[in-house]
Amino acid sequence: MKPYTTNVHTDKSSQDTCQLTTSTETTQKEKTSIGQRFSQLQKNNFKAMALVMFAQYVQGGTFGTAVKMAEDVTDLAKSFIYEVARRHPFLYAPTILSVAIRYDEMMKNCCRSTEDLTYDLEECFRRQAPKVVKPIKEDGLRQEHTCGILHKFGERTLKALKLAQISQKFPKADFVTVSKLVMDVANMHKDCCRGDMLDCMRDREELLHYVCTNQDILSSKIKQCCEKPLLQRSECIVNTENNDKPADLSPHIREFIEDKGICERFAREKDTHLARFLYEYSRRHPEFSAQMLLRIGKGYEDLLHECCKPGAPEDCCSRGEEELKKHIYETESVMKTSCDIYKEKGDYYFQNELLMSFTKKMPQLTSAELIKFTKQMTTIGSQCCQLSLDKLLPCAEENLDLVLGEICRRHLTDPINPGVCHCCSSSYALRRPCIGKLEMDEHYVPLSLTPGLFTFHEDLCTTEEEKLQHKKQEMLINLIKYKPQITQEQLTAITAAFTTMREQCCRGGNPQACFAREGPELIKRCEKMLSA
């Protein structure tokens, strides 16, 4: 059974060209007038929303121009909404306003006690600021990620992803209801991603209204979310846990394999049949990631193409089940092995393992980029590896998908290498396993051993562990870029030699002179080790 690549059907075949494609569909809708929107939002919210839109989509203008265009927006912390909108062009306007509410709450909480001379205002801001900043980063990344999927792989892929996710979240909802939600969510993202903020807001409001007025057929877990203010409702529903599966839901969907009329049905209503399979499989498996469900759906599609050919053996479909079990086992094994390594090595050494792997795969990335991306992956390990097995895969693969999406968007801006190009362009659902299987970039020309490639200074004697680890990681990256074929034994020997030199120089009275003397000698010894 081959893994699933896209939506309910297939990815765009033209993506093999490794070029960015964008959706140009401009479906006309009944527009909400400015006057109607003003009535819905009220004066203050309308002014703030106008400022958001002007800052995002007239980026060449100054702050003063944006304020003048949006009139006197002063009631909702106008250093904050403007700056957030300007710096996060993919962040949906309602999200920015909900963040502004948190900002306003932080200001009230921290500034109410300023008359107390013993009160530490900076500490208050330091403690509460993450509550404001974190949603900006997370929501902005997630929304840019969604737009990236839409633009790169098309509307069908986005619909398939949302079909899997919505089926998991609302397993008691029937297929027709889930299909309606998928269409509504996809249309909302199309409007939001092309910058049509008024329609984006209207779509979201209508979607939230539908969900909250149909709780009885969707989920018993969203009641509290639907009681929240409109701006906070969407985030709450997205983050709420999946509803319980129906008690009478059979564990298997044998009819999609054993039904004698399956080939006729597939030929007659291909898209709907595949969508029903993905819906039925997803609602039964909350322990799988959405990306894995897409791979399973594509595998099922490929199976039918093969088994519905004239002359195909009678047991053709049942053989596909073995391939499915194999893929599930391999995926779960990869995640479990990664978590075992994380639990054994801890954050720093786990990140170093990732650094060695990704520097070989993508040596064209800068040290800062490699450290940033592998740090994000390490954070995923810390968040997901402590979860039970039924929650590990959705947590790990769906969060890792965000990081890989960021790497792929970086590739579109400044191409990395042909291997990354293939993985980022050929299939959305296969992106994670594809990048996982990449090995050393054979086209890469290693760095030359110039005098400035490895330098040792007295700042290596710092007692701040985080700074020291960062410097050591930069050296590790340069070492691999200089010698991509380095073995684990060679790396261990060089690390031990470096540690000995550092301890020796940091104990002396003049570390800088010691590093200037011992550093070149260490490099000579390392060259011999690497040439052995």
C-alpha positions in Angstrom: 0.0 0.0 0.0 1.6 3.2 -1.1 1.5 6.2 1.2 -1.0 9.0 0.7 0.3 12.2 -0.9 -2.5 14.7 -0.8 -6.0 15.6 -0.4 -8.8 13.3 -1.2 -7.1 12.5 -4.5 -3.7 13.6 -5.8 -1.2 16.4 -5.5 -0.6 18.7 -8.4 1.7 16.8 -10.9 3.3 20.1 -11.9 4.9 20.4 -8.4 7.8 18.2 -9.5 9.2 21.4 -11.2 10.1 22.6 -7.7 8.6 26.0 -8.4 6.1 28.0 -6.3 2.6 28.0 -7.6 -0.2 30.0 -6.3 -4.0 29.7 -6.3 -5.6 32.2 -8.6 -9.2 31.3 -8.0 -11.3 34.3 -7.2 -14.7 33.0 -6.5 -17.1 35.8 -6.2 -19.2 36.1 -3.1 -21.8 38.4 -1.8 -19.8 41.1 -0.2 -20.4 42.5 3.3 -20.5 46.3 3.0 -18.3 48.6 5.0 -21.3 50.0 6.7 -22.6 46.5 7.7 -19.2 45.6 9.0 -19.0 48.8 11.1 -22.3 48.0 12.7 -21.2 44.5 13.5 -17.8 45.5 15.0 -18.8 48.7 16.7 -16.6 51.8 16.5 -13.5 50.8 18.5 -13.2 47.3 17.0 -13.8 48.7 13.5 -11.0 51.3 13.8 -8.6 48.7 15.2 -9.5 46.3 12.3 -8.9 49.0 9.8 -5.5 49.7 11.3 -4.6 46.1 11.1 -5.5 45.9 7.4 -3.8 49.1 6.4 -0.6 48.0 8.2 -0.6 44.6 6.6 -1.5 45.5 3.0 -0.1 49.0 2.6 3.3 48.1 4.1 5.1 50.9 2.2 3.2 53.5 4.2 4.3 55.0 7.5 2.7 54.5 10.9 1.3 58.0 10.6 -0.3 57.3 7.3 -1.9 54.1 8.6 -3.2 55.9 11.7 -4.7 58.7 9.5 -6.3 56.2 7.2 -7.8 54.3 10.1 -8.8 57.6 11.9 -8.0 58.1 15.6 -7.4 54.5 16.7 -6.5 54.9 20.3 -8.8 52.7 22.4 -7.1 49.3 21.8 -3.4 50.0 22.3 -2.9 51.2 18.8 3.4 50.2 19.7 1.1 47.3 19.7 -1.7 46.4 17.1 0.2 48.2 14.3 3.5 46.6 15.0 2.0 43.1 15.3 0.1 43.5 12.0 3.1 45.0 10.2 5.5 42.3 11.3 3.0 39.4 10.8 1.3 39.8 7.4 -0.1 36.2 7.6 -1.7 36.7 11.0 -5.5 36.9 10.6 -7.0 40.1 11.7 -9.3 38.6 14.4 -6.3 36.8 15.9 -4.5 40.1 16.2 -7.4 41.7 18.0 -7.7 38.8 20.4 -3.9 39.2 21.1 -4.5 42.9 21.6 -7.1 42.1 24.3 -4.4 40.0 26.1 -2.0 42.9 25.8 -4.5 45.3 27.3 -5.1 42.9 30.2 -1.3 42.6 30.8 -1.0 46.4 30.8 -3.8 46.7 33.4 -2.4 44.0 35.6 1.1 45.2 35.6 0.4 49.0 35.8 -2.1 49.0 38.6 0.6 48.6 41.3 3.1 51.1 40.1 2.6 53.4 43.1 4.1 50.6 45.3 7.8 51.4 45.5 8.6 47.7 46.2 6.7 46.5 43.1 8.8 45.1 40.3 7.2 46.3 37.1 9.8 44.7 34.8 9.3 41.3 36.5 5.6 41.6 35.9 6.0 42.3 32.2 8.6 39.5 32.0 6.2 37.0 33.6 3.1 38.0 31.6 4.6 38.9 28.2 4.8 35.2 27.0 1.0 34.9 27.3 0.8 37.8 24.8 3.7 36.9 22.5 3.3 33.1 22.3 -0.1 33.2 20.5 1.3 35.7 17.9 4.2 33.4 17.0 2.2 30.2 17.1 -0.9 31.4 15.3 1.1 33.4 12.7 3.2 30.3 11.9 0.2 28.1 11.7 -1.7 30.5 9.4 1.3 31.1 7.2 1.7 27.3 7.1 -1.9 26.8 6.0 -1.5 29.4 3.3 1.7 27.7 2.1 -0.1 24.4 1.7 -2.9 26.1 -0.2 -0.6 27.9 -2.5 1.9 25.1 -3.1 -0.3 22.0 -3.2 -3.7 23.4 -4.1 -7.2 23.6 -2.7 -7.8 19.8 -2.9 -4.9 19.0 -0.6 -6.1 21.6 1.9 -9.6 20.1 1.8 -8.2 16.6 2.4 -6.2 17.8 5.4 -9.2 19.6 6.9 -11.4 16.5 6.2 -9.0 14.4 8.3 -8.7 16.9 11.1 -12.5 17.7 11.3 -13.4 14.0 11.2 -11.1 13.4 14.1 -12.4 16.3 16.1 -16.1 15.6 15.5 -16.3 11.8 15.1 -20.0 11.7 15.8 -20.9 14.1 13.0 -22.2 12.5 9.8 -20.4 12.7 6.5 -22.6 15.4 5.0 -22.1 17.7 8.0 -18.3 17.2 8.0 -18.2 17.8 4.2 -20.0 21.2 4.7 -17.5 22.2 7.4 -14.6 21.2 5.2 -15.9 23.4 2.4 -16.5 26.3 4.7 -13.1 26.1 6.3 -11.4 25.9 2.9 -13.3 28.9 1.6 -12.4 30.8 4.7 -8.7 30.1 4.2 -8.9 31.0 0.6 -10.2 34.5 1.5 -7.8 34.9 4.4 -4.7 33.8 2.4 -5.4 36.2 -0.5 -5.8 39.1 1.9 -9.5 39.6 1.7 -9.9 40.4 5.4 -13.5 41.5 5.4 -14.6 38.2 3.8 -12.1 36.3 6.0 -13.8 37.7 9.1 -17.3 37.1 7.7 -16.4 33.5 6.9 -15.0 32.9 10.3 -18.1 34.4 12.0 -20.5 32.3 10.0 -18.4 29.1 10.6 -18.3 29.7 14.4 -22.0 30.5 14.4 -22.8 27.2 12.6 -20.5 25.1 14.9 -21.9 26.6 18.1 -25.5 26.3 17.0 -25.0 22.7 16.1 -23.1 21.5 19.2 -25.6 18.6 19.6 -24.5 16.9 16.4 -20.9 18.0 16.5 -19.3 17.8 19.9 -20.0 17.9 23.6 -16.6 19.3 24.3 -17.0 22.8 22.8 -19.8 24.2 25.1 -17.4 26.4 27.1 -15.7 27.7 23.9 -19.0 28.8 22.4 -19.7 30.8 25.6 -16.5 32.8 25.1 -16.4 36.2 23.3 -16.3 35.9 19.5 -12.6 36.8 19.2 -11.6 34.0 21.6 -14.0 31.4 20.3 -12.1 30.1 17.3 -8.8 29.5 19.1 -10.6 27.7 21.9 -12.4 25.3 19.5 -9.2 24.5 17.6 -7.4 23.6 20.8 -10.2 21.6 22.5 -9.8 17.9 22.6 -11.5 15.5 20.1 -15.0 14.5 20.9 -15.6 10.9 22.0 -16.2 8.4 19.3 -19.8 7.0 18.9 -20.2 3.9 21.1 -21.5 1.8 18.3 -18.7 2.7 15.8 -17.2 -0.5 14.4 -13.4 -0.7 14.7 -13.0 -1.6 11.1 -14.4 -0.4 7.7 -14.5 -3.7 5.9 -17.0 -2.5 3.3 -14.3 -0.4 1.7 -12.2 -3.6 1.1 -14.6 -6.5 0.9 -17.6 -5.1 -0.9 -18.0 -6.8 -4.3 -19.3 -3.6 -5.8 -16.4 -1.4 -4.7 -14.8 -1.0 -8.1 -18.0 0.1 -9.7 -18.6 2.6 -6.9 -15.0 3.9 -7.2 -15.4 4.3 -11.0 -18.8 6.0 -10.6 -18.1 8.5 -7.7 -14.3 8.5 -7.3 -13.9 11.7 -5.3 -16.8 11.1 -3.0 -15.8 7.5 -2.4 -12.3 8.4 -1.4 -13.6 11.2 0.8 -15.9 8.8 2.6 -13.0 6.4 3.2 -10.9 9.2 4.6 -13.8 10.4 6.8 -14.5 6.9 8.1 -10.9 6.1 8.8 -10.1 9.4 10.4 -13.0 9.4 12.9 -11.9 5.9 14.0 -8.2 6.9 14.6 -7.6 10.0 16.7 -4.2 8.4 17.6 -2.9 9.0 14.0 -1.6 12.4 12.7 -3.6 14.1 9.9 -0.6 13.7 7.6 -0.5 9.9 8.2 -4.2 9.7 7.5 -3.6 11.4 4.2 -0.9 8.9 3.3 -3.3 6.1 4.2 -6.0 7.6 2.0 -3.6 7.9 -0.9 -2.6 4.3 -0.3 -6.2 3.2 -0.5 -6.6 5.1 -3.8 -3.6 3.5 -5.3 -4.8 0.1 -4.1 -8.1 0.5 -5.9 -6.4 1.7 -9.1 -4.4 -1.5 -9.0 -7.1 -4.0 -7.9 -9.8 -2.7 -10.1 -7.9 -3.5 -13.3 -9.2 -6.3 -15.4 -7.6 -9.6 -14.4 -6.5 -8.4 -10.9 -6.4 -11.3 -8.4 -9.4 -11.8 -6.0 -7.3 -11.2 -2.9 -5.7 -8.0 -4.3 -7.4 -5.6 -1.8 -6.6 -7.8 1.2 -2.9 -7.7 0.4 -3.0 -3.9 0.7 -3.9 -4.3 4.4 -0.5 -5.8 5.0 1.2 -2.8 3.4 -0.9 -0.5 5.6 0.1 -2.3 8.8 3.7 -2.0 7.7 3.5 1.7 7.1 1.7 2.3 10.5 4.4 0.3 12.2 7.3 2.1 10.5 5.8 5.5 11.3 5.2 4.7 15.0 8.7 3.2 15.2 10.3 6.3 13.9 8.5 8.5 16.5 9.2 6.1 19.3 12.9 5.7 18.5 13.2 9.5 18.3 11.6 9.8 21.7 13.8 7.1 23.2 16.9 9.1 22.0 15.4 12.3 23.4 14.7 10.7 26.8 18.2 9.2 26.9 20.2 12.2 25.8 18.2 15.3 26.9 17.6 18.6 25.1 21.2 19.6 24.3 22.6 16.3 23.1 19.3 15.4 21.2 19.6 18.7 19.4 23.2 17.9 18.5 22.1 14.6 17.0 19.6 16.6 14.9 22.3 19.2 14.0 24.6 16.5 12.6 21.8 15.0 10.6 20.3 18.2 9.2 23.7 19.8 8.5 24.5 16.8 6.2 21.1 17.0 4.6 21.0 20.8 4.2 24.6 22.2 4.5 23.5 25.3 2.6 21.6 26.6 5.6 23.4 29.0 7.9 24.4 28.0 11.4 21.7 30.2 12.8 19.0 28.6 10.7 20.2 25.0 11.5 20.3 25.8 15.2 16.9 27.5 15.1 15.1 24.6 13.2 16.7 21.8 15.3 15.8 23.8 18.5 12.2 23.8 17.4 12.3 20.1 16.8 13.9 19.5 20.2 11.1 21.5 21.8 8.6 19.2 20.0 10.4 16.3 21.6 10.1 17.9 25.1 6.3 18.5 24.5 5.3 15.2 22.8 7.6 12.5 24.2 6.0 12.7 27.6 2.6 11.9 26.2 0.9 8.6 26.0 1.2 6.5 22.8 -2.2 7.4 21.6 -1.3 11.1 21.6 2.4 10.9 20.6 2.0 10.7 16.8 -0.5 13.5 16.3 1.6 15.8 18.6 4.9 14.9 17.0 4.1 14.8 13.3 1.7 17.7 13.2 4.1 20.0 15.0 7.1 18.7 13.0 5.0 19.5 9.9 5.0 23.2 10.9 8.8 23.2 11.2 9.3 21.4 7.8 6.8 23.9 6.3 9.0 26.7 7.5 12.1 25.0 6.0 10.3 24.6 2.7 9.2 28.3 2.6 12.8 29.1 3.3 13.7 27.0 0.3 11.3 28.9 -1.9 13.0 32.1 -1.0 16.5 30.8 -1.4 16.8 27.3 -2.8 18.7 24.9 -0.6 19.4 21.8 -2.7 17.7 19.3 -5.1 16.8 16.8 -2.4 15.0 19.4 -0.3 13.4 20.8 -3.5 12.0 17.3 -4.3 10.7 16.7 -0.8 9.1 20.2 -0.5 7.4 20.1 -3.9 6.3 16.6 -4.8 3.9 15.7 -2.0 2.6 17.4 1.1 1.8 14.3 3.1 5.1 12.6 2.2 7.2 15.6 3.1 8.2 14.4 6.6 9.2 10.8 5.6 10.9 12.2 2.5 13.1 14.7 4.4 13.7 12.0 7.0 15.2 9.7 4.4 17.5 12.4 2.9 21.1 11.7 3.5 24.3 13.7 2.8 23.9 16.2 0.0 26.3 14.8 -2.6 26.3 18.0 -4.6 27.6 20.0 -1.7 31.2 21.4 -2.0 32.7 21.2 1.6 34.1 24.4 3.2 37.8 25.0 2.9 39.9 25.0 6.1 40.5 28.8 6.2 42.1 30.5 9.3 38.7 31.8 10.4 36.7 28.6 10.1 37.6 27.4 13.6 38.6 30.1 16.1 38.9 29.8 19.8 38.6 32.7 22.2 38.4 33.3 25.9 34.6 33.6 25.7 34.7 29.8 25.6 35.4 30.0 29.3 32.0 31.5 30.0 30.1 30.0 32.9 26.8 30.6 31.1 26.0 27.1 29.9 23.5 28.2 27.2 26.1 30.5 25.5 28.8 27.8 25.7 26.5 25.2 24.2 25.6 27.7 21.3 29.3 28.2 20.5 30.0 24.5 20.6 27.1 23.9 18.2 28.4 26.5 15.8 31.7 24.6 15.8 30.0 21.3 15.3 28.1 22.7 12.2 31.3 24.1 10.7 33.1 20.8 11.3 30.4 18.9 9.4 30.4 21.4 6.6 34.1 21.0 6.4 34.0 17.2 6.6 30.5 15.9 5.7 31.7 12.3 5.8 32.9 12.5 9.4 32.2 9.3 11.4 30.8 9.1 14.9 34.2 7.8 16.1 36.1 10.7 14.6 33.6 13.2 16.0 33.9 11.7 19.5 37.7 11.9 19.3 37.7 15.5 18.2 35.1 16.5 20.8 37.3 14.9 23.5 40.4 16.8 22.2 38.5 20.1 22.2 37.2 19.5 25.7 40.7 18.8 27.0 42.1 22.0 25.4 39.2 24.1 26.7 39.6 22.9 30.3 43.4 23.4 30.1 43.2 27.0 28.8 40.3 28.1 31.0 42.2 27.0 34.1 45.2 29.2 33.3 45.7 32.9 33.9 45.7 33.9 30.3 43.0 31.9 28.4 43.3 34.0 25.2 47.0 33.4 24.9 46.5 29.7 25.6 43.8 29.4 22.9 46.0 31.3 20.4 48.8 28.7 21.1 46.8 25.5 21.5 44.0 26.2 18.9 46.2 25.8 15.8 47.7 22.6 17.3 44.2 21.2 17.9 43.2 21.9 14.3 46.4 20.1 13.0 45.6 17.0 15.2 42.0 17.1 14.0 43.1 17.2 10.4 45.1 14.0 11.0 42.2 12.3 12.7 39.9 13.2 9.7 42.3 12.0 7.1 42.9 8.6 8.8 
